């Protein structure tokens, strides 16, 4: 379908009433232009009729009482004679996806938000005038239908229409039913057509809604309070990321789209809410890939009197709960390989993960050895890298992709964890974990830093990094330090990427497949 070649449908005044031709070949730009003009002509006729006191061109008083899937479910296995004797009256509405004209009797297939249902249309039942109108309706039109349920000779549940109404005239032809939408970017850009034509796309986003509901129900069952925090921040914080910048006219100041809600959620813990969560949209002005979209959805949650060990137990249970609620199983298939969410999630430190999955005999505590290995991989080491930094970078470059089964990677260095509590026994690392599944990160959690002086020093170190050219380093948030000075109880918090979780649950290769409207470069 060549969208840019279609005429301006708002200003056209063609009055052609010819039927669309049936073809198994994709439409050319010329074909589509002609079909749009024909449909505009039909709409003009409808509006002329309305102006003369006839039927409304776009009526809004039809109320369907039934949905296709519910009808199929209720009458699955019904006997044709029994159903015929019951004379069940129904009213349905949906987009006309198929139409077969056969003289005095025809068939149409309507698709609503739940499924499809066949409609049997006869001149005898509708009357000659309405039946002739129906013959000129197009695929894609929104139609309302009232009639009696029956089962055809081929065993298909259908509605014998006694009344039909054209509710919305479709002015553009749908993609050919045999070829559909082949261009993946067009599917993302014109998601409305993708949803019309592809049942698997509709199912994927229905699963997403189910998964989010499962996340929310689990949190509420565990006495978490759902809250909302600002999306416009005077200071970007809560993660190391490059923000989107905007301007607030009324306040006459620069503002930043939220990169994370963390610092606001922890202010609520200071205020006395002991368990909070937010399902939130975040924005990071960074690269795009099959795993990254600049606008994404996370759930962040914080619990007072927990530490990162409690958090790992809870996160494991949460992920299993969502899988069961969404799919009815904790054993999944992703990219042709099995993922077992039911088994205990492995827990490894970064060093342990390198020792387990890296080359045998690698001296993971030798900075020179790690540095040479990273140089061979083409990694820029910068100036005077620490051993901890080298271990993290080596893990990211070579190990994380091997973590197929759910694995918590623990004890990240203090220098890359500015908001996490340091270990009491090993002060160079933090009580932090990242959850990996199928070789990618799904969540990040830690025992929260609640020492106001330590937090102030960490922020100062981040500012020094920013001054040295790191545009992802954090700003100094004076108000958050002030909040900590009032006292925050021991707390643990975690963020889970919902988009990546949905990639796993729906076996989707790209994050764009699980976001209804992913970020794309504008066409015009």
KOLTI-545514 format. One line per 2 residues: number of its first residue (from 1); their letters; for each residue x, y, z of C-alpha. Coordinates in steps of 0.5 Angstrom, whole numbers, padded with zeros to 4 digits. Layout:
residues N
NUM) a) X/Y/Z ~ ...
//
This chain:
residues 524
1) xx) 0000/0000/0000 ~ 0003/0007/-0002
3) xx) 0000/0012/0003 ~ 0004/0018/0000
5) xx) 0001/0017/-0007 ~ -0006/0017/-0005
7) xx) -0010/0023/-0006 ~ -0012/0029/-0001
9) xx) -0019/0025/0001 ~ -0021/0031/0005
11) xx) -0022/0036/-0001 ~ -0024/0031/-0007
13) xx) -0031/0032/-0010 ~ -0031/0026/-0014
15) xx) -0038/0022/-0015 ~ -0036/0016/-0018
17) xx) -0040/0010/-0015 ~ -0036/0004/-0019
19) xx) -0035/-0003/-0015 ~ -0028/-0004/-0013
21) xx) -0025/-0010/-0017 ~ -0023/-0016/-0014
23) xx) -0015/-0018/-0014 ~ -0010/-0022/-0011
25) xx) -0004/-0017/-0013 ~ -0002/-0012/-0009
27) xx) -0005/-0005/-0010 ~ -0001/0000/-0014
29) xx) -0001/0007/-0013 ~ -0006/0008/-0019
31) xx) -0010/0003/-0016 ~ -0011/0006/-0009
33) xx) -0012/0013/-0012 ~ -0018/0010/-0016
35) xx) -0021/0006/-0011 ~ -0020/0012/-0006
37) xx) -0024/0017/-0011 ~ -0029/0011/-0012
39) xx) -0030/0011/-0004 ~ -0031/0019/-0004
41) xx) -0036/0018/-0009 ~ -0040/0014/-0005
43) xx) -0039/0018/0001 ~ -0042/0024/-0003
45) xx) -0048/0020/-0005 ~ -0049/0019/0002
47) xx) -0048/0026/0005 ~ -0053/0028/-0001
49) xx) -0058/0023/0001 ~ -0057/0026/0008
51) xx) -0058/0033/0006 ~ -0065/0031/0002
53) xx) -0067/0028/0009 ~ -0065/0021/0008
55) xx) -0061/0017/0013 ~ -0055/0020/0017
57) xx) -0048/0019/0013 ~ -0044/0017/0020
59) xx) -0050/0015/0025 ~ -0048/0014/0032
61) xx) -0054/0011/0035 ~ -0053/0004/0034
63) xx) -0051/0000/0040 ~ -0049/-0007/0039
65) xx) -0051/-0012/0045 ~ -0046/-0017/0043
67) xx) -0039/-0019/0042 ~ -0037/-0024/0037
69) xx) -0032/-0028/0041 ~ -0038/-0028/0047
71) xx) -0042/-0031/0042 ~ -0037/-0036/0039
73) xx) -0036/-0038/0046 ~ -0043/-0039/0048
75) xx) -0045/-0043/0042 ~ -0039/-0047/0041
77) xx) -0042/-0054/0040 ~ -0049/-0052/0039
79) xx) -0053/-0057/0034 ~ -0056/-0053/0028
81) xx) -0063/-0055/0029 ~ -0063/-0053/0037
83) xx) -0060/-0046/0035 ~ -0065/-0045/0030
85) xx) -0071/-0047/0034 ~ -0068/-0042/0040
87) xx) -0069/-0036/0035 ~ -0063/-0032/0039
89) xx) -0063/-0025/0037 ~ -0057/-0021/0037
91) xx) -0054/-0015/0035 ~ -0047/-0014/0033
93) xx) -0042/-0009/0030 ~ -0035/-0009/0027
95) xx) -0031/-0007/0021 ~ -0033/-0011/0014
97) xx) -0027/-0016/0013 ~ -0029/-0020/0007
99) xx) -0035/-0020/0003 ~ -0038/-0025/-0002
101) xx) -0044/-0023/-0007 ~ -0048/-0029/-0010
103) xx) -0054/-0026/-0013 ~ -0060/-0025/-0008
105) xx) -0056/-0028/-0002 ~ -0049/-0026/0000
107) xx) -0044/-0027/0006 ~ -0040/-0022/0010
109) xx) -0035/-0022/0016 ~ -0035/-0017/0021
111) xx) -0029/-0016/0026 ~ -0030/-0013/0032
113) xx) -0025/-0012/0038 ~ -0026/-0019/0040
115) xx) -0026/-0024/0034 ~ -0030/-0025/0027
117) xx) -0037/-0027/0026 ~ -0040/-0029/0019
119) xx) -0046/-0025/0017 ~ -0051/-0028/0012
121) xx) -0055/-0023/0008 ~ -0061/-0024/0003
123) xx) -0065/-0019/-0001 ~ -0071/-0023/0002
125) xx) -0070/-0021/0009 ~ -0067/-0014/0008
127) xx) -0071/-0012/0003 ~ -0069/-0010/-0004
129) xx) -0067/-0003/-0003 ~ -0062/-0004/0003
131) xx) -0059/-0010/0000 ~ -0057/-0006/-0006
133) xx) -0054/-0001/-0002 ~ -0050/-0007/0002
135) xx) -0048/-0009/-0005 ~ -0044/-0003/-0006
137) xx) -0041/-0002/0001 ~ -0033/-0003/0001
139) xx) -0029/-0008/0005 ~ -0026/-0004/0011
141) xx) -0033/0000/0012 ~ -0036/-0001/0020
143) xx) -0043/-0004/0019 ~ -0048/-0005/0025
145) xx) -0052/-0012/0024 ~ -0058/-0014/0027
147) xx) -0061/-0022/0026 ~ -0062/-0029/0028
149) xx) -0056/-0034/0030 ~ -0056/-0040/0026
151) xx) -0050/-0045/0024 ~ -0049/-0046/0016
153) xx) -0048/-0053/0013 ~ -0041/-0052/0014
155) xx) -0041/-0051/0021 ~ -0040/-0044/0022
157) xx) -0044/-0040/0027 ~ -0047/-0034/0023
159) xx) -0052/-0028/0024 ~ -0058/-0028/0019
161) xx) -0059/-0021/0018 ~ -0065/-0018/0019
163) xx) -0063/-0010/0019 ~ -0056/-0007/0017
165) xx) -0053/0000/0017 ~ -0047/0003/0015
167) xx) -0044/0006/0021 ~ -0038/0009/0018
169) xx) -0035/0010/0011 ~ -0028/0007/0010
171) xx) -0025/0012/0005 ~ -0018/0008/0004
173) xx) -0018/0001/0001 ~ -0015/-0004/0006
175) xx) -0008/-0008/0004 ~ -0010/-0014/0000
177) xx) -0012/-0020/0004 ~ -0007/-0025/0001
179) xx) -0001/-0020/0002 ~ -0002/-0016/0008
181) xx) 0003/-0011/0010 ~ 0010/-0013/0009
183) xx) 0014/-0007/0010 ~ 0015/-0008/0018
185) xx) 0016/0000/0019 ~ 0010/0001/0016
187) xx) 0007/-0004/0021 ~ 0010/0001/0026
189) xx) 0008/0007/0023 ~ 0001/0005/0021
191) xx) -0001/0001/0027 ~ -0008/0002/0026
193) xx) -0008/-0002/0020 ~ -0003/-0007/0023
195) xx) -0008/-0008/0028 ~ -0014/-0009/0023
197) xx) -0010/-0014/0019 ~ -0006/-0018/0024
199) xx) -0009/-0022/0029 ~ -0003/-0024/0032
201) xx) -0001/-0016/0033 ~ -0008/-0015/0037
203) xx) -0007/-0021/0041 ~ 0000/-0019/0043
205) xx) -0002/-0012/0046 ~ -0008/-0016/0049
207) xx) -0003/-0020/0053 ~ 0001/-0013/0054
209) xx) -0005/-0011/0058 ~ -0006/-0017/0062
211) xx) 0001/-0017/0064 ~ 0001/-0010/0066
213) xx) -0006/-0012/0070 ~ -0002/-0017/0073
215) xx) 0004/-0013/0075 ~ -0001/-0008/0079
217) xx) -0005/-0013/0082 ~ 0001/-0017/0085
219) xx) 0003/-0010/0088 ~ -0003/-0008/0091
221) xx) -0004/-0015/0094 ~ 0003/-0014/0097
223) xx) 0000/-0007/0101 ~ 0004/-0003/0096
225) xx) 0001/0004/0094 ~ 0000/0006/0087
227) xx) 0002/0013/0086 ~ 0004/0018/0081
229) xx) 0010/0023/0080 ~ 0012/0028/0076
231) xx) 0014/0027/0069 ~ 0017/0034/0068
233) xx) 0023/0035/0073 ~ 0027/0041/0074
235) xx) 0033/0037/0075 ~ 0034/0030/0071
237) xx) 0036/0024/0076 ~ 0035/0017/0078
239) xx) 0039/0014/0073 ~ 0045/0015/0069
241) xx) 0042/0018/0062 ~ 0042/0023/0057
243) xx) 0035/0027/0058 ~ 0030/0030/0053
245) xx) 0030/0038/0055 ~ 0024/0043/0054
247) xx) 0022/0049/0057 ~ 0016/0051/0062
249) xx) 0013/0058/0059 ~ 0010/0059/0065
251) xx) 0016/0058/0070 ~ 0020/0061/0065
253) xx) 0025/0055/0066 ~ 0029/0049/0063
255) xx) 0025/0043/0065 ~ 0027/0035/0063
257) xx) 0023/0030/0061 ~ 0023/0024/0067
259) xx) 0029/0019/0066 ~ 0027/0015/0072
261) xx) 0022/0017/0078 ~ 0026/0014/0083
263) xx) 0028/0020/0087 ~ 0021/0022/0088
265) xx) 0019/0015/0090 ~ 0024/0016/0095
267) xx) 0022/0022/0098 ~ 0015/0019/0099
269) xx) 0018/0014/0103 ~ 0021/0019/0107
271) xx) 0014/0022/0108 ~ 0012/0016/0111
273) xx) 0009/0011/0105 ~ 0013/0005/0107
275) xx) 0011/0001/0100 ~ 0010/0005/0094
277) xx) 0010/0003/0086 ~ 0009/0007/0080
279) xx) 0008/0004/0073 ~ 0011/0010/0069
281) xx) 0013/0013/0062 ~ 0021/0015/0062
283) xx) 0025/0018/0057 ~ 0032/0018/0055
285) xx) 0035/0022/0049 ~ 0040/0016/0047
287) xx) 0040/0011/0042 ~ 0035/0007/0039
289) xx) 0036/-0001/0037 ~ 0031/-0007/0038
291) xx) 0032/-0007/0045 ~ 0032/0001/0046
293) xx) 0026/0006/0045 ~ 0027/0013/0047
295) xx) 0020/0013/0051 ~ 0019/0007/0055
297) xx) 0015/0004/0060 ~ 0018/0002/0067
299) xx) 0015/0000/0074 ~ 0019/0002/0080
301) xx) 0017/0000/0087 ~ 0020/0001/0094
303) xx) 0019/-0002/0100 ~ 0022/0001/0107
305) xx) 0025/-0004/0112 ~ 0027/-0009/0106
307) xx) 0034/-0010/0103 ~ 0037/-0012/0096
309) xx) 0036/-0020/0098 ~ 0029/-0019/0100
311) xx) 0028/-0015/0093 ~ 0031/-0021/0089
313) xx) 0026/-0026/0093 ~ 0020/-0021/0091
315) xx) 0022/-0020/0084 ~ 0023/-0027/0082
317) xx) 0016/-0028/0085 ~ 0013/-0022/0081
319) xx) 0016/-0024/0075 ~ 0013/-0031/0076
321) xx) 0006/-0029/0078 ~ 0006/-0024/0071
323) xx) 0008/-0030/0067 ~ 0002/-0034/0070
325) xx) -0003/-0029/0069 ~ -0001/-0027/0062
327) xx) 0001/-0034/0059 ~ -0002/-0039/0064
329) xx) 0006/-0042/0065 ~ 0013/-0040/0067
331) xx) 0016/-0044/0062 ~ 0017/-0040/0056
333) xx) 0020/-0040/0049 ~ 0024/-0035/0046
335) xx) 0028/-0034/0040 ~ 0027/-0042/0039
337) xx) 0030/-0043/0046 ~ 0027/-0045/0053
339) xx) 0026/-0040/0059 ~ 0025/-0043/0065
341) xx) 0022/-0038/0070 ~ 0019/-0043/0075
343) xx) 0027/-0045/0077 ~ 0030/-0041/0082
345) xx) 0034/-0035/0079 ~ 0041/-0036/0080
347) xx) 0045/-0031/0084 ~ 0052/-0029/0082
349) xx) 0057/-0023/0083 ~ 0060/-0020/0077
351) xx) 0067/-0023/0078 ~ 0063/-0030/0079
353) xx) 0059/-0029/0072 ~ 0066/-0028/0069
355) xx) 0069/-0034/0072 ~ 0063/-0038/0070
357) xx) 0062/-0036/0063 ~ 0069/-0033/0061
359) xx) 0075/-0037/0058 ~ 0078/-0042/0063
361) xx) 0084/-0039/0067 ~ 0082/-0031/0066
363) xx) 0085/-0027/0071 ~ 0079/-0023/0073
365) xx) 0082/-0020/0078 ~ 0088/-0017/0074
367) xx) 0087/-0010/0071 ~ 0092/-0011/0066
369) xx) 0089/-0018/0063 ~ 0082/-0015/0063
371) xx) 0085/-0009/0060 ~ 0088/-0012/0054
373) xx) 0082/-0017/0053 ~ 0078/-0011/0052
375) xx) 0083/-0007/0048 ~ 0082/-0014/0043
377) xx) 0075/-0013/0043 ~ 0076/-0005/0041
379) xx) 0073/-0002/0047 ~ 0076/0005/0049
381) xx) 0079/0004/0056 ~ 0079/0012/0057
383) xx) 0084/0014/0062 ~ 0086/0010/0069
385) xx) 0081/0005/0069 ~ 0080/0002/0075
387) xx) 0079/-0006/0076 ~ 0072/-0005/0078
389) xx) 0070/-0001/0072 ~ 0074/-0006/0067
391) xx) 0070/-0012/0070 ~ 0064/-0009/0069
393) xx) 0066/-0007/0062 ~ 0068/-0014/0061
395) xx) 0062/-0017/0063 ~ 0058/-0012/0059
397) xx) 0062/-0014/0053 ~ 0062/-0022/0053
399) xx) 0058/-0025/0059 ~ 0051/-0022/0059
401) xx) 0049/-0024/0053 ~ 0050/-0031/0055
403) xx) 0045/-0031/0061 ~ 0039/-0034/0058
405) xx) 0036/-0037/0064 ~ 0034/-0032/0069
407) xx) 0040/-0029/0073 ~ 0041/-0024/0078
409) xx) 0048/-0021/0078 ~ 0050/-0018/0084
411) xx) 0055/-0013/0088 ~ 0056/-0007/0083
413) xx) 0062/-0002/0084 ~ 0060/0004/0088
415) xx) 0063/0008/0082 ~ 0057/0006/0078
417) xx) 0052/0006/0083 ~ 0051/0013/0086
419) xx) 0044/0012/0089 ~ 0046/0005/0092
421) xx) 0048/0003/0099 ~ 0055/0000/0100
423) xx) 0056/-0006/0103 ~ 0058/-0006/0110
425) xx) 0063/-0012/0109 ~ 0066/-0010/0102
427) xx) 0065/-0002/0102 ~ 0068/-0002/0094
429) xx) 0061/-0005/0092 ~ 0054/-0004/0093
431) xx) 0048/-0008/0095 ~ 0045/-0008/0088
433) xx) 0043/-0013/0083 ~ 0041/-0013/0075
435) xx) 0036/-0018/0073 ~ 0038/-0022/0066
437) xx) 0034/-0026/0062 ~ 0035/-0028/0055
439) xx) 0042/-0024/0055 ~ 0039/-0018/0056
441) xx) 0037/-0013/0063 ~ 0030/-0014/0065
443) xx) 0031/-0010/0072 ~ 0035/-0006/0077
445) xx) 0035/-0006/0084 ~ 0039/-0005/0090
447) xx) 0039/-0003/0098 ~ 0038/0005/0098
449) xx) 0043/0009/0100 ~ 0040/0013/0106
451) xx) 0046/0017/0109 ~ 0045/0024/0107
453) xx) 0052/0026/0107 ~ 0054/0020/0103
455) xx) 0049/0021/0098 ~ 0051/0029/0098
457) xx) 0059/0026/0096 ~ 0056/0021/0091
459) xx) 0052/0027/0087 ~ 0059/0031/0088
461) xx) 0063/0026/0084 ~ 0057/0025/0079
463) xx) 0058/0033/0078 ~ 0065/0032/0077
465) xx) 0064/0027/0072 ~ 0059/0031/0068
467) xx) 0064/0037/0068 ~ 0069/0032/0065
469) xx) 0065/0031/0059 ~ 0060/0025/0061
471) xx) 0053/0028/0059 ~ 0050/0022/0062
473) xx) 0052/0023/0069 ~ 0047/0026/0075
475) xx) 0046/0033/0077 ~ 0047/0035/0084
477) xx) 0040/0034/0087 ~ 0040/0039/0093
479) xx) 0032/0038/0095 ~ 0033/0030/0095
481) xx) 0039/0031/0100 ~ 0035/0035/0104
483) xx) 0029/0030/0104 ~ 0035/0025/0106
485) xx) 0037/0029/0112 ~ 0030/0028/0115
487) xx) 0031/0021/0115 ~ 0029/0015/0110
489) xx) 0028/0008/0113 ~ 0032/0003/0111
491) xx) 0029/0002/0104 ~ 0030/-0003/0098
493) xx) 0027/-0001/0091 ~ 0027/-0004/0084
495) xx) 0025/-0002/0077 ~ 0023/-0007/0072
497) xx) 0023/-0006/0064 ~ 0016/-0007/0062
499) xx) 0017/-0007/0055 ~ 0023/-0012/0055
501) xx) 0019/-0016/0059 ~ 0013/-0016/0054
503) xx) 0018/-0018/0049 ~ 0020/-0024/0053
505) xx) 0013/-0026/0054 ~ 0011/-0025/0047
507) xx) 0017/-0028/0044 ~ 0018/-0022/0040
509) xx) 0025/-0020/0037 ~ 0024/-0012/0037
511) xx) 0022/-0008/0043 ~ 0018/-0004/0037
513) xx) 0014/-0010/0037 ~ 0011/-0009/0044
515) xx) 0010/-0002/0043 ~ 0004/0001/0040
517) xx) 0007/0007/0037 ~ 0014/0006/0037
519) xx) 0019/0013/0036 ~ 0020/0013/0028
521) xx) 0023/0019/0024 ~ 0017/0023/0021
523) xx) 0016/0022/0014 ~ 0013/0029/0012
//
